């Protein structure tokens, strides 16, 4: 009797798993929740974001902090602010044009608002460095998710990989 019950339970579990996969593969919506319809806007955004990324690359300072001298934290704070300025300019350019589709018009301002909060986090970090506090970069958590992950997911869903937040402070 126990053997029959065990086999029956396994059969039901496997049947449910099979049904779930059939549904997921053939019937579930394939629409990406974050994807906007204005592909022209996302291509322009990718170009704008790539230009900002190229500006940040020119600012890179690969010296170890212990070899950068007495003003190392202040210099690092200055670089963080300069890099963050590229994000400010990038967002200002992105805000100059609106996506043509309703979904894009609804989602892009929310994404930009998240990015603005991320910029505030970067500015706060630069202030900490200027105070002489060498702490790791800490970003806001929104709905249990690090803000950079939320911003990155949206950018990736819209083929705007250059628009992901820079990982320059993650090290």
C-alpha positions in Angstrom: 0.0 0.0 0.0 2.8 2.4 0.9 4.6 1.6 -2.3 1.5 2.3 -4.4 1.0 5.6 -2.5 4.6 6.6 -3.1 4.4 5.8 -6.8 1.1 7.7 -7.2 2.6 10.7 -5.5 5.6 10.6 -7.7 3.4 10.2 -10.8 1.3 13.3 -9.8 4.5 15.4 -9.1 6.0 14.4 -12.5 2.7 15.1 -14.3 2.5 18.5 -12.7 6.1 19.3 -13.6 5.5 18.2 -17.2 2.4 20.3 -17.4 4.2 23.3 -16.0 6.9 23.0 -18.7 4.4 22.5 -21.5 2.6 25.6 -20.4 5.9 27.6 -20.0 7.3 26.5 -23.4 4.1 26.7 -25.5 1.4 28.8 -23.9 2.9 31.4 -21.5 3.3 34.9 -22.8 6.8 35.6 -24.2 6.4 39.4 -23.7 9.2 41.0 -21.7 7.5 43.0 -19.0 10.0 45.9 -19.2 10.4 46.0 -22.9 9.2 49.2 -24.6 8.0 49.4 -28.2 10.0 52.4 -29.5 13.1 50.6 -30.7 14.4 53.9 -32.2 14.4 55.5 -28.8 16.3 52.6 -27.3 18.9 52.7 -30.1 19.4 56.4 -29.5 19.6 55.8 -25.7 22.3 53.1 -26.3 24.4 55.6 -28.3 24.0 58.3 -25.6 24.9 55.8 -22.8 27.9 54.5 -24.8 29.2 58.0 -25.1 28.9 58.5 -21.4 30.7 55.2 -20.7 33.5 56.2 -23.0 33.9 59.4 -21.0 34.1 57.4 -17.8 36.8 55.1 -19.2 39.0 58.1 -19.8 38.7 59.0 -16.1 39.9 55.6 -14.9 42.6 55.6 -12.2 44.0 52.1 -11.6 46.4 53.1 -8.9 46.0 51.1 -5.6 44.7 53.5 -2.9 47.7 52.9 -0.7 50.0 54.1 -3.5 48.0 57.2 -4.5 49.4 59.5 -1.9 48.1 61.5 1.0 45.1 63.0 -0.8 44.0 59.6 -2.3 40.5 59.7 -0.9 39.9 63.2 -2.0 41.2 62.4 -5.5 39.0 59.3 -5.6 36.0 61.4 -4.5 36.7 63.9 -7.3 36.9 61.0 -9.8 33.6 59.6 -8.5 32.0 63.0 -8.9 33.4 63.4 -12.5 32.2 59.9 -13.4 28.8 60.7 -11.8 28.6 63.9 -13.9 28.7 61.8 -17.0 25.6 60.0 -15.7 23.9 63.3 -15.0 24.5 64.5 -18.6 23.5 61.1 -20.0 20.1 61.3 -18.2 19.6 64.9 -19.3 20.0 63.8 -22.9 17.7 60.8 -22.4 15.0 63.1 -21.0 15.1 65.4 -24.0 13.2 62.9 -26.1 10.2 60.7 -25.1 9.5 57.3 -26.5 6.6 57.2 -28.9 4.8 54.3 -27.3 2.6 54.5 -24.3 4.5 51.8 -22.4 7.8 53.6 -23.0 6.3 56.9 -21.9 5.2 55.2 -18.7 8.3 53.2 -17.9 11.2 55.5 -19.0 10.5 58.2 -16.4 10.4 55.5 -13.7 13.7 54.1 -14.8 15.2 57.6 -14.9 13.9 58.3 -11.4 15.6 55.1 -10.2 18.8 56.3 -12.0 18.6 59.7 -10.2 18.4 57.9 -6.9 21.5 55.9 -7.9 23.3 59.1 -8.6 22.4 60.4 -5.2 23.9 57.3 -3.7 27.1 58.0 -5.7 27.2 61.6 -4.5 26.8 60.5 -0.9 29.6 58.0 -1.4 31.9 60.8 -2.7 31.1 62.9 0.4 32.0 60.0 2.6 35.4 59.7 0.8 36.0 63.5 1.3 35.4 63.0 5.0 38.2 60.5 5.0 36.0 57.5 5.4 37.1 54.7 3.1 33.9 52.6 3.1 32.6 50.3 0.4 30.0 51.9 -1.9 26.5 51.3 -0.6 23.5 51.7 -2.9 19.8 52.0 -2.1 17.7 48.8 -2.0 14.3 49.1 -3.7 11.7 46.4 -3.2 14.4 44.1 -1.8 16.6 44.6 -4.9 19.8 46.6 -5.2 19.0 49.7 -7.3 21.8 49.0 -9.8 20.3 45.5 -10.5 16.8 47.0 -11.1 18.3 49.6 -13.5 20.4 47.0 -15.2 17.5 44.6 -15.8 15.5 47.3 -17.5 18.4 48.4 -19.7 19.1 44.7 -20.7 15.4 44.1 -21.4 15.5 47.0 -23.9 18.9 46.1 -25.5 20.6 49.2 -23.9 23.5 47.4 -22.3 25.6 50.6 -22.2 22.8 52.2 -20.1 23.5 49.8 -17.2 24.9 51.5 -14.1 28.7 51.6 -14.2 30.4 49.1 -11.9 33.3 51.4 -11.2 32.5 51.6 -7.4 31.8 47.9 -6.9 35.5 47.1 -6.5 
